[in-house]
Amino acid sequence: MVQYNFKKTTVVPSGKDFIDIILSRTQRQTPTVVHKGYAISRLREFYMRKVKFTQQNFHEKLSAIIDDFPRLDDIHPFYGDLLRLLYDKDHYKLALGQVNTARNIIGKIAKDYVRLLKYGDSLYRCKSLKVAALGRMCTVIKGISTSLAYLEQVRQHMARLPSIDPNTRTLLICGYPNVGKSSFVNKITRADVDVQPYAFTTKSLFVGHTDYKYLRYQVIDTPGILDRPIEERNIIEMCSITALAHIKAAVLFFLDLSGSCGYSIEQQAALFHSIKRLFMNKPLVIVCNKIDLQPLEGLSEEDMKLVMDMKAEAIKSVIAQGGDSNDEGVLLTMSTMTDEGVIAVKNAACERLLNQRVEIKMKSKKINDVLNRFHVAIPKPRDTKERPPCIPPAILEARAKANVETEKRKLEKDLEEENGGAGVYSASLKKHYILDDEEWKEDIMPEILDGHNVYDFIDPDILQRLEELEREEGFRLETEADDDFEMDGKELTEEEQALLAEIRRKKKLLIQEHRIKKSTAESRPIVPRKFDKDNKYTTERMGRELSALGMNPTSAINRVRSRSISRRGRKRERSLGREGEAMDIDNDQSNKKLRAMSRSRSASRSRSKSRPPGEVTPGEGFKDSTQKQKAIKIAKKSVKVRNKNARKGEADRVIPNLKPKHLFSGKRSIGKTSRR
Amino acid sequence: MRLEKCWFCSSTVYPGHGIQFVRNDAKIFRFCRSKCHKNFKMKRNPRKVKWTKAYRRLHGKDMTQDSTFEFERKRNRPERYDRNVAEKTLMAIKKIDKIRVAREARHHKMRMKGKPAIERQAALTELEKSINLVKAPASLLQESQITPKIKVKIAESQPVERMEE
């Protein structure tokens, strides 16, 4: 039995989407890099591949669409008719035909262009050919985009059709609008069909399922049918007509006895007679609904006559099928409002259908294959002795007792319920403890005390051991009190203590100084003592420190003073008597300057035989000697202060600025800018 | 609920604290805080890490063997509840604690007993060695020369003076 499931048809993309999908797939799944320097065969192959790939994809997708959509002639006539009705048959076929043609055209395009590409002689030409090919294929698809849109609509609608199996057991419900068909279906199945007071609430077929004798029955609810010639019927009515026509099912024709549907019994009878052809070979049950409003017996004579006519017709069909001519299953009454007779109707219909189907099956050839399954083997009794099952009497007694006992015992659950339920009452878990004394049951035992686990200390003879321990402790205390502190006689005197303190202080200072020196060693210049600007190293200081150590500093100071340069320099100047300026300014200049001057003079004297300082040599780049002298002056000035402070400059291999801004500014495209 | 001991530092782990690590051989390591846990992960030996109890016990800084430690032992057999026993146990715990603390203090005192003597000796040697920071050898010499000016007629003192000169 093939299940007609139209939900699995492939989604039909719109024209634009289709093109996008295929082109992006081509882009992704074929190689993309090509240079004009490649061999021509390689270039041709590259572009041919793209064209062929695109064509193949189009072909696949279009074929999938064509295959998945059902061909109206090949499926069950019920579905064929239904689809023909719902989607205009011509339009449907045309759309699919267009898709097919598109597929063929695209194939031809691809073939042509591949042939042309074989003779492409440059990258540019091959590329243009490929562009043209793909462009033409896409135009074809654009041309069928309306058909694709229509097919997508059809597909979506088809997916929502109810899945009716035309071959299985089915109950078909028909009648005028508003007679109570959908309510009946709601009652016997789980389908939730809309029930409203206006006509044509049900606009399409609905399926529900119900069970009878362990078998599943489909129940199809149809839209109401009006009494019209077939040419004038609209699509909704045609749906039910189609169902009636093609599905082999039990038909339940609904009659509204009260006329509250808006149509009289005559009209309904007229309808019945006009469609009775469709009821041939189908078990027919005439159901009179809404008997709570109008019971069958209370009908007027004409109405009764009409109803009986219908019944007669129905019986005729029963006889035609070979069933017995009793009228039990033919005319039934029920009310969906009061649920009276609903089940009876269902059972009757199901029974009739089942019988019919079984008959047919029995008459078919396949029955012989299945016949062996119908035999139930029963062993032949060998004698007439009765052998009932044997239950020992003890078990019977126990069973009887158990029934009595279970009512006597009070459970914890009952107790809980008595005292207020689950949230209010909490059962006492300690109730059944077995202890030496009953009062101890509710005791709370501490587990932790002062950072110890109490359970670790529990011991039956703990007290005894504790006593021993305390005794021991007592002994020990006594013996210790006798111990005295032994005092040595070797104490330090006051002086010695003062000296020691002094020593320690000095050591500390030394250590501190050393630490500072060590930590600043790299950035601290080593200033030779003659450039000491703080005047730390003076004779007064030396004298102070020496006397602190307990020595007489005068001899040391004298020795130092006799050897100082200033004194020596002065003596030499006076003896030589040259360069009178020096003598004039002698008293005004400081010692430092004197020392500096004396040094530079000796240096310059050694150089006096070479060139004067302001003379311009040709390769240097100076205009004249004044410019050069000025340059020398500026250079010396810029370096003077730094030299005085004995600081490192560029010539001393020092990088003053490790990350100059002009080299490290700007953003990176990727990565961090913490270094370059 | 139990108070456990930290595997690394041997301090108590209260409920709600620390981390418990179970190794593939099913040995359980409990740590009181992340410091111990991280040290463990670094594979440090607690016997070599100064601040742990294991080190202190190993190097004799803390008391190791004592009868007060035997009172606290994990017993695996459950005992039936007895109110009197419970009362006595609770009182006993307090007393045992007191005694244990007193003993530990005594141990510490014994350990520190020789300290003043050592300090004094250290002071003397320092004084001897580093006297040159406060007093120049020349002045020391003068002093030593000054003092024996007190005339003491002892024949033995003179060879000593000559060595100093």
HADDOCK unambig.tbl for C-alpha pairs under 7 A between the chains (distance, minus, plus):
assign (segid A and resid 435 and name CA) (segid B and resid 81 and name CA) 6.92 0.50 0.50
assign (segid A and resid 440 and name CA) (segid B and resid 83 and name CA) 6.73 0.50 0.50
assign (segid A and resid 452 and name CA) (segid B and resid 3 and name CA) 6.96 0.50 0.50
assign (segid A and resid 453 and name CA) (segid B and resid 2 and name CA) 6.30 0.50 0.50
assign (segid A and resid 453 and name CA) (segid B and resid 3 and name CA) 6.23 0.50 0.50
assign (segid A and resid 456 and name CA) (segid B and resid 72 and name CA) 5.30 0.50 0.50
assign (segid A and resid 456 and name CA) (segid B and resid 73 and name CA) 5.20 0.50 0.50
assign (segid A and resid 456 and name CA) (segid B and resid 74 and name CA) 4.91 0.50 0.50
assign (segid A and resid 456 and name CA) (segid B and resid 75 and name CA) 6.17 0.50 0.50
assign (segid A and resid 457 and name CA) (segid B and resid 71 and name CA) 5.91 0.50 0.50
assign (segid A and resid 457 and name CA) (segid B and resid 72 and name CA) 5.20 0.50 0.50
assign (segid A and resid 457 and name CA) (segid B and resid 73 and name CA) 6.73 0.50 0.50
assign (segid A and resid 457 and name CA) (segid B and resid 89 and name CA) 6.62 0.50 0.50
assign (segid A and resid 458 and name CA) (segid B and resid 89 and name CA) 6.11 0.50 0.50
assign (segid A and resid 466 and name CA) (segid B and resid 92 and name CA) 6.97 0.50 0.50
assign (segid A and resid 500 and name CA) (segid B and resid 127 and name CA) 5.92 0.50 0.50
assign (segid A and resid 503 and name CA) (segid B and resid 130 and name CA) 6.86 0.50 0.50
assign (segid A and resid 503 and name CA) (segid B and resid 131 and name CA) 6.95 0.50 0.50
assign (segid A and resid 503 and name CA) (segid B and resid 133 and name CA) 6.28 0.50 0.50
assign (segid A and resid 503 and name CA) (segid B and resid 134 and name CA) 6.28 0.50 0.50
assign (segid A and resid 549 and name CA) (segid B and resid 134 and name CA) 5.56 0.50 0.50
assign (segid A and resid 549 and name CA) (segid B and resid 135 and name CA) 4.56 0.50 0.50
assign (segid A and resid 549 and name CA) (segid B and resid 136 and name CA) 5.13 0.50 0.50
assign (segid A and resid 550 and name CA) (segid B and resid 135 and name CA) 6.02 0.50 0.50
assign (segid A and resid 550 and name CA) (segid B and resid 136 and name CA) 6.25 0.50 0.50
assign (segid A and resid 550 and name CA) (segid B and resid 139 and name CA) 5.35 0.50 0.50
assign (segid A and resid 551 and name CA) (segid B and resid 136 and name CA) 6.88 0.50 0.50
assign (segid A and resid 551 and name CA) (segid B and resid 138 and name CA) 6.85 0.50 0.50
assign (segid A and resid 551 and name CA) (segid B and resid 139 and name CA) 5.79 0.50 0.50
